[in-house]
Amino acid sequence: MLGIPENKLTVVAPDVGGGFGSKIYHYGEEALVLAAAKKLARPVKWTAERSESFLSDAHGRDHVTKIELACEKDGTFLAFRTETYANVGAYLSNFATVTPTFLHGTLMAGPYKVPHVYVNVKTVFTNTAPVDAYRGAGRPEATFSLERVVDQMCRELGLDPFEVRRKNFITPDMFPYTTPVGLAYDTGNYQATLDKVIEIADVAGFEARRAASARKGKLRGLGLSTWIEACGIAPSHLVGVLGARVGLYDAATVRVNATGNISVMVGAHSHGQGHETVFAQIVADKLGVPEASVEIVHGDTSKIPFGMGSYGSRSLAVCGVAVTKAIDKIVAKGKKIAAHMLEASEADITFEAGKFAVAGTDKAKTFGEIAFSAYVPHNYPLETLEPGLEETAFYDPANFTYPAGAYLCEAEVDPDTGKVTIEAFHCADDFGNIMNPMVVEGQVHGGVGQGIGQALLESTTYDANGQLLTGSYMDYAMPRASDVPFYNVDYSCQTPCTHNPLGVKGCGEAGAIGSPPAVVNAVIDALHRGGITHVKHIDMPVSPSRVWAAING
């Protein structure tokens, strides 16, 4: 924007706290601060106040959608047809038109083998703040529309919502499967996640819990959501066809120092995702070194390779794979050094558990010895190999990754006040191979919390003149600890991704994608089980006032 060459501009982003999408974009103040610093020839600092952030940070998910489902009487899906008006605010942000189209319309087949899908999205300029990607970015909108209309179809035809979904799932023997909206799902087992969530939620015991709620004067409902997402946003050639002006690769540099400790410079930025833990695990596992000897460097453009950042659950599936490819280059060079030191053919050198060895013998060198030799090359093939042990890799994925899962929400509704209480929430996810279970659980917990917030509480409201009415946390209802239950999370149904060497799919957005329709389905189910059958749908947020108004017509 200001004509400054990239090598003359350094961006340092330390621990900035969670972003969830809103920190991806370029904001005007960033350019203005730089322009002012150049003009004044002195440092310039700007700090947004919270009220400014409410007014000017990118907002998320403002759709008006009409969705129709055609089916046979037995519940076999024939077609989905959806028309959406998507608010993009008064000005376009970076991904403003991508989110409701490319990231939303392409998921309108869900996990189902539906033969026909029609999607028509119109983006609309309004007098609001710019609207852009927020955790899940397009995928929650698609899942919400699909899972609400499927639930309503089951209710109108008197069909079992579990069995209807099972009947229409893409089955494991059908992969790879190309949907009517053009995505190529590589692998999955949606029946397994559905079976698992039924098991962990004790669906068989639900009727007894509903009766207990009824004795307290409360209505209890069970809401199911089966979801899929496309994440690890890729590949570059595809987004290029769609008009993107960036590539969607990522990069990593692995530098082995002379004493054997390792610095890993990554393009993906960590602001809570656990990169420092998981990337270090990958390096330690592949090289057979202690995790404590691995340093992850990020968030400083003077130190890292050119990368595309953290969003769309892409950090592990894209940048993590770049790390593995850089390590593969390190091992390949290490084998050449070891072959020279051990006076063997390179083809006979194996590498396992931190040791380079001559196959079939007890001749070996540790990884540390090889690293030392690379920097103190007294016995080294200098005529054919450069000293040092540092490699960079770029990785551009061949396809999206496709995590999927089944979520069940149990909710109580107070018919006198309309208040909804989440009594239990169960998640059965397929994230492919799991690198770190604690990180995965944390990501799912946070995502479900945000999804419950969207379903029950959060809403950005303007008056007719464009005046923001929800400009503080007194007006904008974020979920608190008392608004969410203890979650029951399972990720044992693993079908590894087939097109990246780690077999990972991504877990950062899952909770926010699968949870809103599960919550709303549970509320509608509670009302119908309580005899309040005239309520077909309640728009989010399903606040006490909206529920009370729906109950009372």
N, C-alpha and C positions, 0 to 999 in steps of 0.2 A: 504493500500500500504506500509505503514511504520511500521506496526505491533503494533500500539498504541491502547490500549483498548479504546472503545468508552467513558467509564466513566472518562478517563484521558484526553480527548480532547474536548475542547469547541469551537464551531463555533458561532461567533456573526456576524449577517448580519443586520446592521441597514438600514436606508432608502437608498437603492442602486440605486434608479431610475428605470425606466422601463427595463424589461428584454426581453419580447416577445420571449422567448425560449433560447436565447443565454447564459443566466446565469444559466440554469439548470445544465450544464455539469461540470464534473471535468476537469480542465485544468492543464497542467503539472506544471505551475508556483506555484500553490497552494501547491503541494507536495514539490516542491523545496524550497519554503520559509520555510516550517516547518522543512525540513531536515537541512537547513542552521542554523535555530534558535537553533536546538538541538546541532548541531556540535559546534557552537560558544558560546552557553549558553548565548545568549542575544537576544533581540527582533530584528527581521528582517522585513523590510518593502519593498514592491515592488509595483510600480504603473505602469500600462500599459499606454504607450502613445497611442494617437489615431491612429497613423500609425501602431503600433503593433496590435491594435485591428482589423484594416482592413485586416491585413495579417493572423492573427492566430485565431480570434474568429470564431466559427462555422458559416458557411454560410447556406443559405436555398434555397430549390426548384430549382434543376437543373435536369430537365427531358427532354428527347426526347421521345415523345409519338405518336404512330399511333393508331387512334381510328376509328372504323367502326360501323355504325348503320344500322341494318336491320329493315325494316318496311313495312306495307301494304301501298297501294297507298293513303289511307285516313289518313295516319300518325300514325296508331297504331303501337307501338313499338313491335318488335319481339326479338331483341337481341342487346346487345352491345359487341363488341370485341375490346380489347385494349392490345397493347404491348408497354411496357415502358422500356427504359434504364434510370436508375437513378444514377447520379453521387453521390458517397459517399466520394469523396476526396482521399487523399493519405493514410489516416488512419481513422479507425472507431472511431466515437464519440459514446456517450452513446446510443442514439436512432437511430443511422444512418440507420440500416436496418429495424427498426420498421416503420419509417415514410413513406417510399415509398411502403410498403407492407401492414402491418396490419392496418395502419391508412389511407391508400390510396385505396388499392384494395377492401377493404370491403365496401367502399362507392360508388362503381361504378354502383350501381343500382339507386342512387339518390332517389328522392321522387316518382319514377315511378314503376308501376306494370309490369315491363318488365319480361318476363318469363325466359330469358336466358342471362347470363353474363359470359364472358370469360376474365380473367385478367392474363397477364403474365408479371411479373416484373423481370428485371435483374439489380442487382446493380453492378456498375462499379467503380473500383479504377482508379483515375486519378492523375495528378500532381497539384491538387488544395488543398486549405484548407479543413479540414473535413466539411462535409455537414450534417446538422441535423435539428431538429424541429425548425420552425419559425412560428409565429402566425398562427394557423390553422393546420399546420403540417400534410400534406397528404390530408386533406379534401379540401383545395383550389385547389390542383392539380386535384383531382377527379372531382370536380364541374366544373372547367375550361374545362376539356376535354369533359364532358357530355354536358354542355350548349353550347359549340361552335359547336359540331357536330349536336345537335338538331336544332340549329339555321340555320346551313347550309342545313340540310334536308328540313326544312320549306321553305327555299328560292328556292331550286332546284325543289321542288314539287309544289310551289306556294300556300303553306298552311299558315294559320294564326298562328304565333308563340305562341300567347296566348291560342288559342283553342286547338292546338296540345298538349301543356303541360297539359291543363285541362283534355283532353280526356285520357291522360296516367297516371294521378295522382293516387296514392293509395287513395281510398275514405275513409271517416271516419268510415263507417260501416265495413271496412276490418281489423281494428286493434283489437288485436295485429297482426302484419304482419311480416312474416319471408321472407327476400329477398333471391334471388338466391345465394348471396354471404355470407349468413349465419347470418346476423344481424337480431335481433328481435325488430322491431320498436314497442313501446308500445302504442303510441298515436300520433295524429296529425290531422291537417285540412289544407291541402295545398291549397285547393280551396279558403278558407277564406283569406289566406294571398295574394293570387293572386288577388282576388276581391278587397281587401283593397288597394293594391299598385296601381291598375288601378284607383281607386277612388281618392287617395291622389295625384297621378301624373297628374290628368286631362288629361288622354290619349285622350279623345274626342277633346280637344283643341290643340292637337299636330300639326295638319295640318296647323293651322293658325300660330303657332310659326315657323314651317318649312318654310312657305312662307315668313315670316319676315326675317329669316336668308338668304334665297335666294336673297332677295332684297339687302342684304349687300354683296352678292357674296360668301356666306358661305353655306356649306352643313350641314344639321342637321339630326341626326339619333336618333333612339330610341332603346335601348338595354335592353333586359329582361334576368334575371337570376333567376331561382328557385332552391333553394339549401336545402340540409339537411346535418347535421353533427352528428357524434357520439362523445360525449364528456363526461366529468366526468369519465375519463378513468378507466375502471373497467371490470369485477371483478377480484380478485386475482387468482382464480382457472383457469380462462381463459388464462390470460397472462402467468401463470405457465406452462400450456400445450404448449404454444408457445415458451417457453425457457427463460422467464424473471427470474431474480434472486432476485426480490423484490416483496413485496406485494403492493397492490394499495389501501389500506385502508387509513383513516386518523383518527386523534385523537384530543380530547379536554379535558381539565380539567377545571371545574367550581368550583371556591373557593369562598364561601360566607363568608365574614369576620364578626366578632362579631358585628360590627356597621351597618351591612347590605349592605355595598358596596361590589362589586363583581369583582374578577379578573378571566379572562378567558384566559387560556393558550392554544394556538392552534398550530397544526403542520404546517398549511399552512402559508406561508410567504406573507406579503403584500408589494408590491413595486409599488403601484399605483392603485390597484384594489378596494380599498375602504373597506377592511375588518374591519377596526376600526369603520366604520359607520354601516355596514350591520350586522356584528356579534353582535354588541352592540344592534341594533334594535331587533334582534331575542331574545336576553336575556331579554331585557326590556319588550317586548310584552308578552313573556311566563311567566315571574315572576311578572309583574305588578309593576316594579320599574322604576325610571327615567333613561334614557339613560346615563345621566351624571355620574351616580353611577357605571357604568360598564367600566372596563379597559380591553383592549385586549392586551395580551402579546404574542409576536412572535419574531422570528429571533434571539433567543439565546438558544442554546441547553442545557444550564445549567438550564433553567427555564421551558422548554416546554416538553410535552410528545413526544414520537417518532412519527413523521409525515412524509408524503411523498411529501409535498410541493405544489407549485402553478403552474399548467400548465394544458393544455387541458380543460380549463373552468371547473375545478373540485373543486375550493375552496368552493363555496356555496353548490354545490350538494353533496359533500363528507364531507369536514371538517365542513361545516355549519350544516349538519345532525348530525355529531358527537357532536356538541355543543348542539343540541336539545335533543339528547339522554342523555347527561350528565345532562341537566336541568330536564329531566323527572325523573332521579334518585334523584335529589335534591328535587323535589316536592313529590316524593314517601316517602322519609325520613321525609320531613316536615309534611306530613299527620300523620305519626306515632307519631311525637312529639306533634302535635296539638291534636291528639286523647287523649294522656295522659293528656295534660294541660286542655283540655275541658271536661275530664271525659266522653268520648264518644267512640263508636266503630270506629275503623279506616275506616270501610266500609261506615260510615255515614259522613265522612269528605269530603267536596268539596273544591276545590281551584279555585278561579276566581278573576281576577282584584286585585291580590296581597293580598288576604285574604283567610285564612283557616277557614271554617265555618262548623258548624253542620247542616246538611241538615234539612230544615223545621223549624229552630229556628233562633234567633238573636244572638246566641253564636258564637263568632268569635275571631280569633287572626290574626294580620297583619303578613306579611312575615317578617318584621323586628323583631317583638316580637319572632317569632319562631327561627330566626337566633340567636338572643341574648341568648335565652334559650339553644341553642345547644352549646354555648361557655361558658355560666354561668349556668351550669346544676343543679340549686337548686331544680327545680321542673321538673324532667326529668326521663324517664324510663331507668335508668342506667343499670338495670339488663338485659335488652333485646336490648339496642341500644347504640352504641358508641357515645360519644360527637362529636362535630364538624359538619361542613356542607360543605363537599368537595367531588366531584365525578368526575370520569374519564370515558370516553366512547370511544370506537373504533368503526368505521363504515366502513364496506366493502360492497360497493353497489352490488346489484344483477344483474345490467345491466348498459349499457351506458344510458345517457340521449340523446334525439334526438331533439334539436332545429331545426327549419326550417324557411324558409321565401321566400319572393319574392322581388327582387330588380329591379328598373328601372333607367336607366341612359339616360339622354339627353345630347348629345355631338354635338358640332359644329366642322367642319373640314374646314380649309382654303385650298382650292385645289391648290393655288399657292405656298404655303410653306410647307404644310403637318402638320401644327400645329393643335393639338386637344385641344379644350377647353371644360371642363365639365360645362355645363350650369345648370344642375339640377340633383340631385340624391335623390331617394326616396326608403325607406326601410320599408317593412312590415314584422315584425318578430314574431315568436311564441316562447317565452322563458319560457312557462309555467307560474307559479305564479311569480309575480314581487315583490321583496322585497323593492327596492328603485329605483324609476323611474329615478332620476338624475344620479345614478351610471350606470344604463342600457344605458341611452342616451350617456353618456361619453364613455362607452366601444364601442358602435356602431360607434360613430363619429370617434374614434381613429382607429378602424379596417377598416372602409371604407377609411379613409385617407391613411392607409398603402396599401390597395388594389389598390387604384388609383395610388399610387406611383409605385407599382409593374407593373400595366398595362401600364403606360405611361412613366415612368422615370427611374426606378432603374434597374441596371444591373451590375453584377460583371464580369469583363472581364480580361482574361489572354492572353498573347501572346503564340506563339507556344512553347516557352521554359519554360512556367510556371511562367513567370514574371507577377505579378499583375499590371494591367494598371489603375485600379480604386482604388488607395490607399489613396485617400483623398476626402473630400467633394467638392473639385474643379472638381473631375472627376466622383464621384458617386453622382447621382442626387437624393437627398432626396426631397420629395414634400414639398413645402412651402405653406404658407397661400393662396397665389394668385393662386395656382394650384388646389385648391379644392373649391367646392361651399358650401353654407349653406345647410346642410342636412335636409331632411324631414323624421323623424323617427316615426314609429308607432309600438306599441307592444300590441295592444288590442286583437289580435287573440290568446287567451290563451287556450291551452289544457294542463292542469297540468300533470306533470310526474306522472305516476301511481305507481312507486315503491320506491319513497322516501317521507318521511312525510311532507316535505316542498312543494312538487309539483313543484320544480324548475328544470330548464333544463340547465342553463348556457348561458352566453351572450358574453364572452370575445373574442371569435374568429370569431363570425358571420360576422362582417363587412368585415374582410379580406378574408372570404371564398366566399361570394356572389358577391363581387364587381368586381374582375378582368374580369370575362366573361361578365358582364353587360356593362363594359366600351368598351371592344373589340367588342362586338355585336353592340353597338351603333355606333362605328366608321365604321364597315363594312356596317351597314344599311345606314349611311349617304352617303357613296360612291355610293351604289346601287341606292338610291333615286335620286342621282345626275347624274345618267347615267353611272357611272364608274363600270360596271358590271363584268369586268374581274377579279376583286380582290375578291378572295374567303376567304383569311385568311392573317393576318399579325401577326407574332410572337411578343410576349411581349419582351421588352417594345415597345409599339406602338409610337415610337419617331417621330418627324417631318421628319427626314431623311428617315425612313422606310416607312412612309405613302407617302411621295413625290415619293420615288422610286417605290412603288406599283402603284400609280396613273399613273406614266409615264412608266410603263412596265419594 
